[in-house]
Amino acid sequence: MTSHSLAYKHGTTLVDYGFEIENEIAHLQELISSNPLLNQKYQPRWLAIKLLEEDHLLQQAIADVEGGQELLTAVQTSIEHLREVYGDDVDTIIADRRYGWINGLVKEVVRYTRTDQFTISDKIDRVLTSRILGIPIFLLMMWVVFKVTTDLSEPMLEWVEDVFEGPISSWVIGFMSWVGLGGSWLESLLVDGIIAGVGGVLVFVPVMAFLYLALALLEDSGYMARAAFVMDRLMHGLGLHGKSFLPMIVGFGCTVPALMATRTLDNEKDRVLTGLLVPFMSCGARLPVYVLLASIFFPRNSGMVIFWMYVLGIVVAILLGLALKHTLFKDKELAPFVMELPPYRIPTFKAIWFHMWERTSAFIKKAASIILVASMVIWLLLSLPIGGGAFADTPVEDSAFAVVSEGVATVFKPLGFGEWQMSGPLLTGFVAKEVVVSTMSQIYEAPDIEDALVEESTFFEGVGEILVGFINAVWDTVKSIPLIIGIDLLEEDAESEPSGLMIAIQESFDRSSNGHGGLASVAYMAFVLLYTPCVAAIAAAKKELGTKWMWFSVIGQSVIAWVVAFVIFQGGLLLGIG
């Protein structure tokens, strides 16, 4: 059976496309039949349907035929009318009706034997890829990922933090005193610069490891391919398709490879539009900032706060995509998205370990290179006296770094974080988002390290505490899953004691926002989420999208970040949220 006869045979319509579409097909059929050249060369109904599907090869062929332009004008009018009626692309509606007819035909004529019946994988896909349940299940999966990431890593995070603040710093101070350099600028560089800066970031290695472990489990099990399939309809609403969702998934790990992944898209406008949206997917480098601030201001709901940060990035990307679709990219052609869903499988330990270690080690290498250099530069700026004092012995508020940060702090005052201690980390965050935490660790005046040192025995005794804390965290995570929420068999655990750094940050946010520190911290996290990811991402954007779109992206991200943070803080104040 030819493509002509699939929809029309012996004058009988096999596929009914619905009242509105059939009316337009009939109207176009009359125009085609009245043109001798077209009527002779094409079957009128088939041609009408293909033109409504915006077949570009046929459009070009018709344009060269006498009277063809009038037909194409009528086709465009029909398409616009149908889009208003259905709120979707005409080719999508036609495909839905055609596959619905095929599905009905198959049910009428095919009889399954027991071996041909739906597999367990097919039955699972009916739920996971459902139009109604698909997206809510995806959001639930992401919530579980971030809940597990924050809860299970917390015992290890506290141990690593204690080790850096205690034994390691203590050993370095003792060694410098032993060689006669106690209290020197070199000791300050090692303790206040490198250990405080790099150590402040390495504390979050357990968080990153659990995040990458959870994502690796979803990828290797086959679920991520289903997520791309589920998101295809949403991507169509943005003028994209499901294939564009894959770079966005990569963007949850790192923006740079996500931008490079846009090369898999055939259409240039698809690549550009996807590349503009990818930076709003919250990369792993931003996670330490969320964990730090959420642990300070929302200790009992830190996982939920982090989850909503990721959702906020997706929502902003959707809104921006809709705006660009109807402005700069309104004439963009939609490419088809065809993919084969892999079978579900049990992830192997080797594959999971490889994916987790590859990404976590990249985070550690960044701490050993970029963040190390950035920490030393920040220490140098904090050590240079401008308002008084000596080198490496000047109050932080009189340092060169404070003076520079103070110059831009005014911009952030309407957002609730207008002190230089908060604006400074945002400036260094252009290097890498992990440096935001590194900078905070260096500039906030926490209690003297001698008063906060942890005994060397913590290094060994903490391992047992980690095991106990890990078991408790697993149970707390299971209890909080929505399906069994409300089962409260254990008493609430006591909140962990905040560190000196956490206390200093909390006081600073409360002071800057006139007592609305929690609200200001949410605005701060939103700003970190939405403004330019890092220098490496800027370079990747220039290479993949071009200089013009790179500047459009950088400036646009900064403006959107400021506006969203402003709305969160000022809107929260108006609503009495604090």
N, C-alpha and C positions, 0 to 999 in steps of 0.2 A: 504494500500500500504506500503510495507516495505521500509527500507532505501535503499535497493538495487534497487528497482524498481523506486524510486523517480528520480534517474538520468538515469536509463537505463531500458527500458521495451521492450520486444519482439524484441531486436536488434535495437531499435530506440533510438537515443539520445534525451532525453527531454530537458536537460539543456546544452546549448552550452557555454563552458567556454572561448571561444575565441581561435584564431588560435594558439598562442604560447602554452597555457596550454593544448589544445587538442592534439598538437603534442607530448608533454611530456607524457600525459596520454596514448596515443597510443603506445609510445615506452615502457612504463612500462607494459602495457597490454601484449605486446609480451613476455617480460621476465617472467611475472607471468604465462601466458598460457604455456610457455615451461617448467615450473616446475610442475610435476604431483601432488606433495603434495599440493602446493598452489592452483593450478587450481581446484583441487577436493574440497578443503575446502572453498575457497572464490570465489566470482564473480569477475573476473579480473578487470573490469573497476571500480567497487566500491572500491576494495582494492587499486588500483592506486591512486584514489582521496583521500582516507583516509590517505595514506602514504604521499602524497603531503601536506596534512593538518597537518602533523607531529603528528598523533595520537600515543601517547607514549605507550599505552597498545598494540596496534597492532605492533609497532616497536619491543617491547620486545618479542612478540609472534613469529614474523617473524625471529628474530635473532637466535632462537633456531631450526629453520627448516633448513634442508640441502639446501645450496644455498641461504639462506636468507641474509647472509652478503653481497653477491654480489648485490642482489636486493636493499638493503638499501644504498649501495654505489652509485648505479645508481640514487636512489631517491634523495640523497643529491646533486648530480650533477645537477639534474633537478631543484631542489629548488633554488640553487645558480644562475642558469641561469635565472630563472623566476624573481628572485629578482633584477637582473641587468636590465632586460627588463622593469619591472613595477615600480621599485623603492619602492616597498612595500612588506609586508609579503604575501606569497602565500595563506595562509588560509584566509586572509582578502579579497583578490581578488576573491577567490572561493566563499566566503560568499556573496560578493557583487553581483556576477553573479547569484547565486542561489536565493537570495532575489529579484533580478530584474526579474527573471523568474516567481517567485511566485507572485510578484506584477502585472506582465502582465497577468498571469492566472486569478488573482482575478478580474482585470478590465474586462476580457472577459466574466466571468461567473456570477459575482455578480451584482445584480441590487439593488441600495439603494432606500428605501422609504424615505419620507421626514424626518422621525424620525431617520433614520440611517445615514443621511448625516453628514459631518464633523461639529463638534461643533466649537464655537468661539475659544476655547482653542486649538483645532487642527490647526485652521487657523493661530493663533498666533505662534504656534510651527513651522509651515512651514517657518516662517521668522526667529525666534529667534534661531532655531537649524539648520538653513541652513548651508551647507558646505561652501558656499561663504560668506554669511553675518554673520554667527554665531560669529566668532572671532572678526571682526570689531565692532559688536554690543556689545560684552562683553567689549572690550576696551573702547567704548563710555560710557557704564554704569559705569566703574571704573573712567573714567574722570569726569563724573557728580558727583560721590560720593566725590571725592577729591575737586572738585570745590565747591560743597555745604559745605563740611566740613570746608574749609578755609574761604570762604566768609561769611557764616552765623554765624560762631563762632567769627569772628574778633571783633565785637562790645563788646561782653562779655569778650573776652580775654583782651582787653584794659582796661575794667572796673576792672576786677580781678587784673590785674597788678597794676593799680592805687591804689587799696585798700591795697595791700600788701606793696607797696612802700610808701604809704601815711598814712592813719589812723592807720593801725596795727603797723607799725614801730614807728609811732609817739607816740601811746599809750604806747608801751613797753619802749621807751626812757624816756617818762614822768614818768612812774611808777618807773623805775630804779633810776631816779633822786630823786623822792619822798622818796624812801627808803634809799637814800644815797649811791647808787651804780652806779651813773652816771659816765661813762667813764671807768668802771671796765672791767675786762676780762669776767665777767658774762654777762654784757650788750653786749660785742662783740660777745659772743657765741650765744646769743639770736637773735641779729639783723643781724650780719654778717654771722653767721653760720646757725642757724635753719630757720629764716625767709627768708634770701637770698637764702638758699639752697632748702629747702622744698617748700617755696613760689614760687621760680623760676620754679618749676615743676608743682605745683597746678594751676599756671596760665593757663596751657594747658588743664585743666579738660574740659572746654567747647568744645575744639577741639576733645578730645577723645569721649565726649558724642555724638557729631554730627556724628562722624565716625561710632560709634557703632549703632547709630540710623539708618543711611543709610544702613549699612550692614544687620541689623535686618529686615528692610523693604524688601530687596532683598531676604533674606532667607525665611521669612514667606510668601512672595507672591508666592514662588515656582520657582523663577528665578535661584537661585543658583544650583538647581538640573539640570536645563537646561545647565548652564555653565559647569558643570562636564561632561555632555553628549557631548557638543560641543568640549571640550578639550580632549575627548577620543582619537581622531585621532592624535592630537599633542603629547599626552602622549605615544601613540604607537611608534612614531618616536624616543622617548627617551628610548624605551625598557620598558615602563610602560603602564598603562591603565588608563581609566578615574577615577577609584576608588582612584588612587594615587593623583588625583587633590584635593580630599576632605581634606586631611591633609594640603595641600598647602593653601587652602582657610582658614582653621583654623589658619595657620601661619600668615595671615594678622592681626590677633588679637594678638596672643602670640605664640612664638616658642615652649614653653614647652608643652602645650596641643596638639600642632600640632605633635610633636615627639611622644607623647603618642598615638595619633590617628593612627599612622602607625601600631598599633597592629591589626587593622581591615584587614590588608593585609595578605593573607594566605601564600604567598611565602616569604621565608626568604630574598632572594636577592631583591625582591620588597621592603621589609621593609627597608633594608639597603640603597638602592639607593634613595628611597623617603626621608629617614631620612637625607641623605647627601644634598639633594636639598632644603628641607624645610627651613633651616636657611636663605636662600637667599630671601625668601618672607618677605617683609618689615613689621615687627611687629609694633604694635601700639606704643611701647616704643620709637621707632626711630622718630615717627612723630613730637614730640616737637622740635627735632634738625632741621628737615626740615623746620618747620614753622618759627622758629627763624631766621635761615640763609636766607631762601627765602624771608621773610618779610624785611630783611635788604638790601639785594642786588637786589631782583627782586620784589619790592612791588606791581607792577601792574600785574605781572604774577606769583605770588607765587603759586596759585593753579596748574597751568600748570607745574611748576618746580617740585612740589611734585608728581604730576601724573607721570612724566617721571622718577622720582626716583623709583617708584613702578614698572614701566615698565622695568627699567634697571635690577632690581632684577630678574624679570621673564626671561629676555633675558639671563642673566648670568647663571641662573638655566638651561635653555634650552641648552646652549652651553656646560656647564659642563656635563649635562645628555648625550648629544651626544658623548662627549669624553669618558665618563665612559662606555657607551654602547658598544663602539668599542674597549675597552681595558680591564678593570677589570671585566666588566659584559657582555662580548660578548657571553658567553654561557648561558645567563639567559633565562629561559623559560617564555613565556608570558601567564599569566592567563587570562581567559575570564572576561569581564566586563558586567554584566547584571544588569540593574536597571529599576525600574518603575518610570516614571515621575509623580510626584504628580499633582493634578489639580491646576490651578491658583486660588488663593483666596485673598480676601481683608484682609490684616493683621489687627488683633484686637489691640486696644490700650493697653490692659492688657499684651499681648504677647510682643509687641514692647517695652513697658516700662520695662518688666522683663529682656529682653535680654540686653537692653541698660544699665539699672541700675546695673545688675550683673557684667558686664564687666567694667563699669566706676568705681563702688565701689571697684573692685579689684585693679584698678589703684590708687585710693585714699588710700587704705590700704597699698599698696606698698610704697606710699609717706610717710605714717605714721610709717613705720617700717624700711624697707631697706634703703630708701633714707634719712630718719631722721638720722640713724646711720652713713651712709656714709657722710652726710653733717657735722656731728659733728667731724668725723675723719679727713675730709678735712680741716675743720676749725682749728683743732689742729695742723695739719701739716703746715698750713699757718701761725699759730701763733708762731711756734717754730723758734727762730732766729738762722740762720747759719752764715750769713755774717755780722750781727750787729743788734742792737736794743734790746728791751726787749720783754718778752713773751706777746703775744696779742697786741704788739705795735711795730711790725717790718715791714719794707717795704716788700711787697709781693715778690719782686724779690730776697730778702735775706732770704726767708723762706725755711724750709726743703722741702716743696712740690715743690718749684721752682727748687731746686737743683736736686731732683729726676727727675722731668719732663725735665730739661735741658739735662740730661744724655741720653734721648731717642729722643730728638727733632731733632737730626741730621738725623735720619732715615727718617723723614718726610720732610726734606728740598726740595728734588727733586719734592715733591708733591704740593709745594706752601704754606705749613703751618708748617714751621720749627721753630716757636717760642715755648717756653715752655708753654705759656698760652694756646696753641692749643693742644700740645701733652699731657699735663696733663689731660684734660678731657677725652681723648681717653683711658688713663690708667684706670681712675676711671669708664669708661664706661663698663669695664669688669664686674663690680658689677651689673649694670643695665643701659640700654641706657638712661633712664631718668636722670641719674646722670651726664651725659655729660652737660646738660643744667644747672643742679644744681651747678656743679663745675664752669662753666663759670660765673654764677651769683655771685660766691664768690671771684673769683680771678681777674676779670677785674676791674680796678679802674675806676668806673663810678663817676660822680660828687657826692660830699658829700650829704648824704641823707637829711640833713637839708635844702639844696637848692632845693631839688626835692620833698619835702613832698607835698602831696595833702591835701587840707582841708578836715576835717571830713565830711563836707556837701556832698562831692563827693560820699560818701557811699550811700546816699539816692538819690541825684540828678541824679546820674549815671544811675538809673533804667529807667528813662524817656529817657535818651540818648540811652540806649541799645535798647529800643523799636523802636525809630526812625532809628537808625543804622541798626537794624535787617530788617526793611521794605525796606530800601534802598539796603541792601545786597541781599535780595530776588530778587528785580528787576534787580540788576546788574548781578546776576547769570543767570536769565532767558534771559537777553539780550545776554549773551555770549555763550549760547548753539548754536552749529554749524548750526542747522536748521534755526535759525532766526538771525544769526550773521550779522551785518551790519545795523541793525535797531538801530539807535542811537538817541533816543528821548530826552535824558537828557544830560546835559554837564558832562564831566568827573569830578568825585569827586576829591577833593584835597586829597593828600596823608596825612596820619596821621603823627603827629610829632614823630620822633624816640626818644626812651628813652635813658638815659645815658648809659645803658648797651649796647644797640644796636650801639650807636656811638663808644663806646670803642672797640667793636668786629670788626666793620667795619674798624677802623683805624689800628687795629692789623693785619687783613687779608691783607689790602692794603700794609702795611709796609713789611710783611713777603714775599709777592709775587711780590714786586716791582711794585705796582700799578695795579696788576691784581687780585684784591680781589674777584670779581665776579666769575672768573674762578676757583680760589683757593677754594671758598666756595662750588662750585659744586663738586670738587674733594673731599673735606672734607665730604660732604653729602654722596658721593658714598662710601667713606671709612667706614663711620658709618653704611651704609646700608649693606656692605658685610663682615665686620669682625665679630668675634664671638659675638652673641647676648648678652649673659650674663652668669653669673656663674650657674644660675638655668638651663639654656639650656644645658650647658656642663654636668651637673649632669644627666639631662634627657637623653642626647645622650649616656652617659656611660651605663645607665640602659637599654635603648631600643636597642642600636646598639652594645654594648660591648666596652671594653677599646681600642682595636686596632682601630676601626672605629671612636671612639670619638676623639682620637689624630689625626687621618687622617683628620677629619672634622675641628678641631680647627686650625691646622697648614695650611691646605688648604685654609680655609676662610681668614686667615691673609695674606697669599701670594697673593691670588686673589684680595683682597681689595687693597693691595699696588700697584699691577700691574695696575689695572683698574684706580685707582686714578692718577697714574703716566701717563698713556696714556691720560687721560682727560686733565690734566694740561699741560704736555709737548706738547701733540698733539694740544691743543688749542693755545699754544704760537706759534707753527710752522705755524698754519693756520691764525694767526693774530687775534684770538678771545680773547677778554679781558674784 
